[in-house]
Amino acid sequence: MAALLLALNAAPAAEAAPKDEPIVIAHRGASGYRPEHTLAAYELGARQGADYVEPDLVATRDGVLVARHENEISTTTDVADHPEFAGRRTTKTIDGVLLTGWFTEDFTLAELRTLRAEERIPSLRPRNAAYDGRYRIPTFQEVIDLTRRLSRSLDRPVRVYPELKHPSYFRGIGLPLEARLVKTLRRNGLQRRSARVYVQSFEASSLRRLNRVTDLRLVQLLGLPAAPTGLADLKAIARYANGVGPSKDYIVPLDAQGGSLPATGFVRRAHRAGLVVHPYTFRRENVFLALELRIGSDPAAGGNIAAEYEQFFELGVDGVFADQPDTAVRARKALP
């Protein structure tokens, strides 16, 4: 690996110009500094230099798109502290997983407005927990409005990179996310490719639906690297999507002890298929880093995130999802 933070800017895929820098996506906002999926987290991420903010989208009972990582909200809101909603606690199967808690589709937007966001991992991010109770759950429209205000005040584009969460599940209960997403983007003049909005999902069927009715830039998310990812597989994705969002393990796998193994050829194959590559998730805490990048034994302490960015930029990724966007922006500035 080259000197710290030094990175080669590999030839990007067809979506990007040859000299484009990797984009920085504020993952759930600047979720390393504020409770995730709040307007405060999105604003901080943009002010730290992120090009995009990422709202995960789920639906309310009255069909409004709101920003939550999951439709089950017991770990990210104070819903358990509201006795008026105690009877809403229930058990559901979401994409094959049995979950007990409170679900956005059982609340109207007005009811969700009475809740406040809480830090999802307070044991690792106790400073974030100091903001518990301050922020409400934002709608997708409010996130778009915020990016427009920030674009004006920062004098540069701040764009949205939404993810549709559990779209098949929501379709099955009569709350399809795709139509609501497209309607919102069209209402805001963001439905065309020139708006440079990316839409991501783990569900290929959802992206194929969008590909038939929009010109949006679509990104196929990839979970644990168990599925085939050969050139033929990536070319199949390229028939309906413009990019892939793999977990970092697809690019730099880890051994049983958590140390880095040699990099794969994933980025090169994806580029050959005409896809941009936006891996997730870059977090500076030791617990999220490869063994050789950790500093000290405290899992919540900051490790050598700069070296991780260096490696991935050197491998030619076209963007990164970052919980601490400022760390990604600093690493990008070091590119030659």
C-alpha positions as CSV (number, residue, x, y, z in Angstrom):
1,M,0.0,0.0,0.0
2,A,1.2,3.5,-0.8
3,A,2.0,6.1,1.9
4,L,-0.8,7.0,4.2
5,L,-3.8,8.5,2.4
6,L,-2.1,8.3,-1.0
7,A,-4.4,6.7,-3.6
8,L,-4.5,6.1,-7.3
9,N,-7.6,7.3,-9.1
10,A,-8.4,4.2,-11.1
11,A,-10.4,4.5,-14.3
12,P,-14.1,4.7,-13.4
13,A,-17.1,3.1,-15.0
14,A,-19.2,4.6,-17.8
15,E,-21.3,6.6,-15.3
16,A,-18.4,8.8,-14.4
17,A,-16.0,11.0,-16.3
18,P,-12.4,9.8,-16.3
19,K,-11.2,12.5,-13.9
20,D,-14.2,12.3,-11.5
21,E,-13.3,11.9,-7.8
22,P,-15.1,9.3,-5.8
23,I,-18.4,10.6,-4.3
24,V,-18.9,10.7,-0.5
25,I,-22.3,9.5,0.7
26,A,-23.4,10.5,4.2
27,H,-24.6,7.1,5.4
28,R,-27.9,7.7,7.2
29,G,-26.6,11.2,7.5
30,A,-23.5,11.8,9.6
31,S,-24.6,8.9,11.7
32,G,-21.3,8.7,13.5
33,Y,-22.0,12.1,15.1
34,R,-25.8,12.4,15.4
35,P,-28.7,9.9,15.7
36,E,-29.2,8.4,12.3
37,H,-31.9,9.5,9.8
38,T,-32.5,12.9,11.3
39,L,-32.4,16.2,9.6
40,A,-29.5,17.1,11.9
41,A,-27.5,14.1,10.8
42,Y,-28.1,14.9,7.1
43,E,-27.2,18.5,7.5
44,L,-24.0,17.8,9.4
45,G,-23.0,15.2,6.7
46,A,-23.5,17.8,4.0
47,R,-21.6,20.5,5.9
48,Q,-18.8,18.1,6.3
49,G,-18.5,17.8,2.6
50,A,-20.6,14.8,1.6
51,D,-22.0,14.9,-2.0
52,Y,-25.0,12.9,-1.1
53,V,-27.2,12.1,2.0
54,E,-28.7,8.7,2.3
55,P,-32.3,8.4,3.6
56,D,-33.6,4.8,4.0
57,L,-37.3,4.9,3.1
58,V,-40.2,3.1,4.7
59,A,-44.0,4.0,4.7
60,T,-46.5,5.1,7.3
61,R,-50.0,3.8,7.5
62,D,-51.2,6.7,5.5
63,G,-48.7,6.1,2.8
64,V,-46.0,8.8,3.5
65,L,-42.4,8.0,2.9
66,V,-40.3,8.6,6.0
67,A,-36.6,8.1,6.8
68,R,-35.8,5.1,9.0
69,H,-33.3,2.3,8.7
70,E,-36.0,-0.2,9.3
71,N,-39.8,-0.2,9.6
72,E,-39.3,-1.6,13.1
73,I,-38.5,1.5,15.2
74,S,-37.9,0.4,18.8
75,T,-34.1,0.9,18.6
76,T,-34.1,4.2,16.9
77,T,-37.0,6.1,18.6
78,D,-38.5,6.6,22.0
79,V,-41.7,4.7,21.0
80,A,-41.4,2.4,24.0
81,D,-41.7,5.4,26.3
82,H,-45.2,6.3,24.9
83,P,-47.9,4.5,26.8
84,E,-50.5,5.5,24.3
85,F,-48.7,3.2,21.8
86,A,-48.1,0.2,24.0
87,G,-50.9,-1.7,22.3
88,R,-49.1,-1.3,18.9
89,R,-46.3,-3.5,19.9
90,T,-46.5,-6.7,17.8
91,T,-44.6,-9.5,16.1
92,K,-44.3,-9.6,12.3
93,T,-42.3,-11.5,9.8
94,I,-40.3,-9.1,7.6
95,D,-38.5,-10.7,4.7
96,G,-38.4,-14.0,6.5
97,V,-37.2,-12.6,9.8
98,L,-39.5,-12.7,12.9
99,L,-39.4,-9.3,14.6
100,T,-41.2,-7.9,17.7
101,G,-41.6,-4.2,18.2
102,W,-43.3,-1.2,16.7
103,F,-43.6,-0.7,12.9
104,T,-44.0,2.5,10.9
105,E,-46.9,1.0,8.8
106,D,-49.0,0.9,12.0
107,F,-48.7,4.6,12.6
108,T,-49.9,7.6,10.7
109,L,-47.5,10.4,10.0
110,A,-49.1,12.5,12.7
111,E,-48.6,9.8,15.2
112,L,-44.9,9.3,14.2
113,R,-44.4,13.1,14.6
114,T,-44.9,12.6,18.4
115,L,-41.9,10.4,18.6
116,R,-38.3,11.4,18.8
117,A,-35.1,9.8,17.4
118,E,-32.6,8.0,19.6
119,E,-29.1,6.7,19.0
120,R,-29.2,3.1,17.7
121,I,-25.8,2.0,19.2
122,P,-25.3,4.1,22.3
123,S,-22.7,1.8,23.8
124,L,-20.4,2.6,20.8
125,R,-21.5,6.2,20.3
126,P,-22.4,7.6,23.7
127,R,-21.9,11.2,22.5
128,N,-24.6,10.7,20.0
129,A,-27.0,9.6,22.7
130,A,-26.7,13.1,24.2
131,Y,-29.0,14.1,21.3
132,D,-31.7,11.6,22.1
133,G,-35.1,13.2,22.2
134,R,-34.2,16.3,20.1
135,Y,-35.2,15.2,16.6
136,R,-38.3,13.9,15.0
137,I,-38.6,11.4,12.1
138,P,-38.3,13.3,8.8
139,T,-40.3,12.7,5.7
140,F,-38.6,12.1,2.4
141,Q,-39.9,15.4,1.2
142,E,-38.3,17.2,4.2
143,V,-35.0,15.6,3.3
144,I,-35.3,16.8,-0.3
145,D,-36.2,20.3,1.0
146,L,-33.1,20.3,3.3
147,T,-30.8,19.3,0.5
148,R,-32.1,22.2,-1.6
149,R,-31.5,24.7,1.2
150,L,-28.0,23.3,1.8
151,S,-27.2,23.4,-1.9
152,R,-27.9,27.1,-1.9
153,S,-26.1,27.9,1.4
154,L,-23.1,25.8,0.6
155,D,-23.0,26.9,-3.1
156,R,-22.6,23.3,-4.3
157,P,-25.0,20.4,-5.1
158,V,-26.1,18.3,-2.2
159,R,-28.1,15.3,-3.5
160,V,-30.2,12.5,-2.2
161,Y,-29.4,8.8,-2.5
162,P,-32.5,7.0,-1.1
163,E,-32.8,3.3,-0.3
164,L,-36.1,1.5,-0.6
165,K,-36.3,-0.8,2.5
166,H,-38.3,-4.1,2.2
167,P,-40.2,-3.0,-0.9
168,S,-41.8,-6.4,-1.5
169,Y,-43.1,-6.5,2.0
170,F,-44.6,-3.0,1.7
171,R,-46.1,-3.9,-1.7
172,G,-47.7,-6.9,-0.1
173,I,-49.5,-4.8,2.5
174,G,-50.8,-2.3,-0.1
175,L,-48.1,0.4,0.5
176,P,-45.8,0.1,-2.6
177,L,-42.7,2.2,-2.1
178,E,-41.7,2.6,-5.8
179,A,-44.7,4.6,-6.9
180,R,-44.4,6.9,-3.9
181,L,-40.7,7.4,-4.5
182,V,-41.3,8.3,-8.2
183,K,-44.1,10.6,-7.5
184,T,-42.1,12.5,-4.9
185,L,-39.1,12.8,-7.2
186,R,-41.2,13.9,-10.1
187,R,-42.9,16.5,-8.0
188,N,-39.5,17.9,-7.2
189,G,-38.1,17.7,-10.7
190,L,-35.6,15.0,-9.7
191,Q,-36.8,12.1,-11.8
192,R,-34.4,12.5,-14.7
193,R,-30.8,11.2,-14.8
194,S,-29.5,14.7,-15.1
195,A,-30.6,15.3,-11.5
196,R,-28.0,12.6,-10.5
197,V,-30.2,10.9,-8.0
198,Y,-29.3,7.4,-7.1
199,V,-31.9,4.9,-5.9
200,Q,-30.7,1.7,-4.2
201,S,-32.3,-1.5,-3.0
202,F,-31.3,-5.0,-2.1
203,E,-34.3,-6.3,-4.1
204,A,-33.6,-6.6,-7.8
205,S,-37.4,-6.9,-8.5
206,S,-37.9,-3.4,-7.1
207,L,-35.1,-1.9,-9.2
208,R,-36.4,-3.6,-12.3
209,R,-39.8,-2.0,-11.6
210,L,-38.2,1.4,-11.4
211,N,-36.1,0.7,-14.5
212,R,-39.2,0.2,-16.5
213,V,-40.8,3.5,-15.5
214,T,-37.9,6.0,-14.8
215,D,-34.6,7.2,-16.0
216,L,-33.1,7.1,-12.4
217,R,-29.6,5.9,-11.6
218,L,-30.2,2.6,-9.9
219,V,-27.9,0.7,-7.6
220,Q,-28.1,-3.0,-6.7
221,L,-27.1,-3.5,-3.1
222,L,-25.2,-6.7,-2.3
223,G,-25.1,-8.2,1.2
224,L,-22.7,-10.8,2.5
225,P,-20.5,-12.0,-0.4
226,A,-22.2,-15.4,-0.8
227,A,-23.9,-14.8,-4.1
228,P,-21.9,-15.2,-7.4
229,T,-20.2,-12.0,-8.5
230,G,-18.5,-13.0,-11.7
231,L,-18.5,-10.8,-14.8
232,A,-21.6,-12.6,-16.1
233,D,-23.5,-11.9,-12.9
234,L,-22.5,-8.2,-13.0
235,K,-23.5,-7.9,-16.6
236,A,-26.9,-9.2,-15.7
237,I,-27.2,-6.5,-13.0
238,A,-26.1,-3.9,-15.6
239,R,-29.2,-4.7,-17.7
240,Y,-31.4,-3.0,-15.1
241,A,-29.0,-1.0,-12.9
242,N,-26.2,1.5,-13.2
243,G,-24.2,0.5,-10.2
244,V,-23.6,-1.9,-7.3
245,G,-23.4,-1.2,-3.6
246,P,-21.4,-4.1,-2.2
247,S,-20.4,-4.7,1.4
248,K,-16.7,-4.0,1.8
249,D,-16.1,-7.7,2.0
250,Y,-16.7,-8.1,-1.7
251,I,-13.7,-6.0,-2.3
252,V,-11.4,-6.7,0.6
253,P,-12.4,-9.9,2.4
254,L,-11.5,-10.7,6.0
255,D,-10.1,-13.9,7.5
256,A,-11.5,-15.7,10.5
257,Q,-9.6,-13.4,12.9
258,G,-10.9,-10.2,11.2
259,G,-7.7,-9.4,9.3
260,S,-7.7,-8.3,5.7
261,L,-7.1,-10.8,2.9
262,P,-5.8,-9.8,-0.5
263,A,-8.2,-7.6,-2.5
264,T,-10.5,-9.3,-5.0
265,G,-11.0,-8.3,-8.6
266,F,-14.6,-7.2,-7.9
267,V,-14.2,-3.5,-8.7
268,R,-12.4,-4.3,-12.0
269,R,-15.1,-6.8,-13.0
270,A,-17.9,-4.3,-12.1
271,H,-16.3,-1.6,-14.2
272,R,-16.0,-4.0,-17.1
273,A,-19.7,-4.6,-16.8
274,G,-20.3,-0.8,-16.9
275,L,-21.3,-0.4,-13.3
276,V,-20.1,2.1,-10.7
277,V,-19.1,0.7,-7.3
278,H,-20.2,2.4,-4.1
279,P,-19.2,0.1,-1.2
280,Y,-20.6,0.3,2.4
281,T,-20.0,1.0,5.3
282,F,-16.9,3.0,6.3
283,R,-16.9,3.6,10.1
284,R,-13.9,4.8,12.1
285,E,-14.6,2.8,15.3
286,N,-12.2,-0.1,15.9
287,V,-15.0,-2.7,16.0
288,F,-15.9,-1.9,12.3
289,L,-12.3,-2.0,11.0
290,A,-10.1,-4.8,9.9
291,L,-7.8,-6.2,12.6
292,E,-4.7,-4.5,11.4
293,L,-6.4,-1.1,11.3
294,R,-7.5,-1.1,14.9
295,I,-5.7,1.2,17.4
296,G,-5.9,-0.1,21.0
297,S,-8.4,-2.6,22.4
298,D,-11.4,-0.3,22.9
299,P,-14.0,-1.3,20.3
300,A,-15.5,2.2,20.3
301,A,-12.1,4.0,19.9
302,G,-11.1,5.4,16.6
303,G,-8.9,3.3,14.4
304,N,-6.9,3.9,11.2
305,I,-9.8,4.7,9.0
306,A,-7.5,6.8,6.8
307,A,-5.6,3.7,5.7
308,E,-8.9,1.9,4.8
309,Y,-10.0,4.8,2.6
310,E,-6.5,4.8,1.0
311,Q,-6.8,1.1,0.1
312,F,-10.3,1.4,-1.3
313,F,-9.7,4.5,-3.3
314,E,-6.5,2.9,-4.7
315,L,-8.7,-0.1,-5.8
316,G,-10.8,2.3,-7.8
317,V,-14.1,2.5,-6.1
318,D,-16.4,5.3,-7.4
319,G,-17.8,6.3,-4.0
320,V,-18.1,5.4,-0.3
321,F,-20.8,5.3,2.3
322,A,-19.4,6.9,5.4
323,D,-20.8,7.3,8.9
324,Q,-18.2,10.0,9.5
325,P,-18.3,11.8,6.1
326,D,-15.5,14.3,7.2
327,T,-13.0,11.4,7.4
328,A,-13.9,10.4,3.8
329,V,-13.7,13.9,2.5
330,R,-10.2,14.3,4.1
331,A,-9.0,11.1,2.5
332,R,-10.4,12.2,-0.9
333,K,-8.6,15.5,-0.7
334,A,-5.3,13.5,-0.5
335,L,-6.0,11.9,-4.0
336,P,-3.3,12.9,-6.5
